């Protein structure tokens, strides 16, 4: 009887393995649906002839090419609803936005030459990003509902052209990746995500509104566009418009995934947040220079990359600053080791980082000087309003995941510990008395995160971290 049971067990395991292999396999071309048009979030692409189409794990469409798009709805005009084929990162990163003529600082006008013209022939390796325009300042800015969104782009949808069908659990290749590297949900190392108790933690923003994990899943469901610096054409319906809020959002998303939700409850946010990290990583792999410090604008892009790399087991992605040492991230450029005037060893490196900008004396490092000798107020103002508070959730999530080594910039973590622990009561008095700069208002003080959710998470878990996967001692 024991022998029979063992044999049955072997057969069951073998069958289960075959079933798993079958579920992971790509469908046959003839098994994909045939469609004359495809719709995604209000954008419809119509083809010259029916195409074979499938969906990635995040719900975005792909077609097996070649295919020809003959119509896009809403119809593109001289002003809005435009598309771009294979976004050229060099021109775009220099300030050309193809989607809408109303994009600020002339970027929309400069980007007209990048717009896709119909009919549009797609071949494997291509992707098409299509937009829907909105009235400027007609929508509240995500995470800052008191502000009106300044982008004329409301929403974006991406159509990818592959050479062959993809497995159902494949993530969409990054819109910056012409090689179309595929990552798979089956490889997500979900065991790395702890299940920290939510007891005593309020899911609230700074403005008092509550949120859910599904709210953040929806926030990352559609593609975020992160190549037009200052976010002038970020989709206004769902993407944040300032790097500070990008940092807040990334930190909260990662912390939510570390809480005691079920795997099913985490799934949508996990897939969508990892997809965002893959999109950013594809930009880095394509040679995009990164998201440099400029006040709060360069914040919030490194964490999604590191998070996606850790969960997918991709060491190069998990350590982007090691893989690409010249890749720029605001959090790292604005934190450094030095002897600060308060006695701190981890300090703020300035508005654009320690090197500053020639001719702008108050854009570089300054905390090594006494306040009376500061060249201006820019650095300290942005240290207190738009950076440090937004980094708290990111730093905590990375510590919970024991990803400090992958991040590869220790000054960031030590600086955030300083920000959350250093009593600046006497410091703000000295700054006011000797430099004439007033940072005594509650909103400008240290020891606080921007959002109550992050504040409470820090208080409960910063010095009560879960064990690392290898059971090593917590820091």
C-alpha positions, 0 to 999 in steps of 0.5 A, a space after each residue: 500500500 505504501 508503494 502504491 501511495 508513493 507511486 501515486 504521489 509521483 504521478 500526481 507531482 508529474 501531472 502537476 508539473 506538466 500542467 504548470 508547464 502548459 499554463 506557462 507556455 505561450 499560446 499558438 498563433 491560431 489560438 489568439 483572438 482575431 480582431 479588426 480593432 482593439 480598445 484600451 482605456 478609451 483609446 481604440 486602434 483599428 487595423 487594415 486587416 484583422 490581427 492576432 492579439 493577446 494581453 499581457 499580465 497587466 491587461 495591455 494589448 499586444 499584436 503579433 506583427 506585422 500589422 498596420 494601424 489605419 485609424 485611432 480614436 479619439 482622432 488625433 488633431 493638431 493639438 491633442 490625442 496624438 501618438 508616438 511610435 517607438 518614443 525616441 528618448 534622445 530627443 524626448 529627454 531634451 524636451 520634445 513631447 509628441 502628444 499635445 501642442 499645449 505641453 508647457 515650455 514649448 515642448 509640445 510644439 517641439 514634439 510635433 515632428 515625433 508624432 505618428 502618422 497614419 497609416 502606421 505599419 507596425 513590426 515586431 519590436 515596435 510599440 505605439 503610445 497613444 494619448 487622450 487630451 484633457 483641458 489643462 487644470 481641469 483635474 485635481 493632481 493625484 495625492 495633492 487634490 488641492 492642486 490642479 493638474 497642469 498636464 494636457 494629457 489625460 491618459 495613455 495606452 500602449 500597443 506592443 507589436 511582438 514577433 510571436 505570442 507571449 505567455 499569459 503571465 508575461 509583463 509588457 516590455 518597457 516602452 523604452 525597450 526595443 529588444 522587448 525583454 520579457 519578464 514573467 509573473 511566475 518568477 515573482 518571489 512573493 515570499 520576500 514580501 512580509 505580512 506585517 500586521 496592519 493593526 494600529 495603522 491608518 491608511 490615510 493621506 496627509 489631507 485626511 482622505 483614506 485609501 485602500 490597496 486597490 486604490 494604489 493598484 488602480 493608480 499604477 494600472 495604466 502606464 506612467 510616463 517618466 521621460 519628460 522632466 518636470 512631468 509636463 505631459 504625465 497623464 493627468 487622470 492617474 499619474 502624479 505631477 511632481 517627483 515629491 508625490 512620485 516618492 510618496 506614492 512609491 513608498 506607500 505602494 511598497 509598504 502596502 505590499 509588505 502588510 498582511 494582505 492576502 496574496 490575492 489582495 496584493 496581486 493587482 498592486 504587485 503586478 502593476 507596480 512591478 510593471 512600472 519598475 520594468 518600464 523604468 528599467 527599460 528606459 535605463 537599459 536604453 541609455 536614458 540618463 535617469 531622474 536627477 536631483 532638481 528640488 523634488 523633481 528627481 524623486 521616486 523612480 529608483 524604488 520601483 526599479 529596485 523593488 521589481 528587480 528584487 521580486 523578479 530575481 534580476 540582480 542587475 535590475 535590483 541594483 541599478 546604480 551598480 549596473 549603471 553607475 552614471 544613472 541619476 536618481 534624485 534621492 542619491 544625488 541629494 544625500 551624502 556624508 559630511 560633517 554638518 553644522 548640527 553635528 550630523 554626518 549624513 546631510 542634504 547635498 543641495 538642490 541639484 546635488 553636491 556639485 551644484 550649478 556654476 553661477 548658482 551659489 545656493 544650488 549645491 551643498 551647504 549643510 557643512 556651513 553655519 546658517 549665517 554663511 549659507 549662500 541662500 535659502 534654496 537648499 534648506 527650503 527644499 530639504 524641508 518642503 519637498 524631499 526628505 518627507 517624501 523619502 521616509 516611506 521609500 527608506 522604510 520599505 527598503 529596510 523592511 525588504 532588507 534591500 539596503 545593499 541593493 540600493 547601494 547608497 548608504 547615505 540615503 538611509 542614514 540621512 532618513 534616520 537622521 531626518 526622523 530622529 534629530 530634534 531640530 527645535 534649537 536648529 530652527 531657532 539658530 537658522 532664524 536668528 542668524 540667517 533670517 530664514 524661518 522654518 519654525 512652522 509645523 509643516 517644515 519640521 523634521 521627525 515627520 513623514 508627509 502622510 500619516 500612514 507612513 508616519 505610523 509605519 515608521 513608528 511601528 516598524 523602523 526598529 522592529 523590522 521583520 527577519 531577513 529571508 536568510 534569517 540574518 539579524 535586523 539592522 
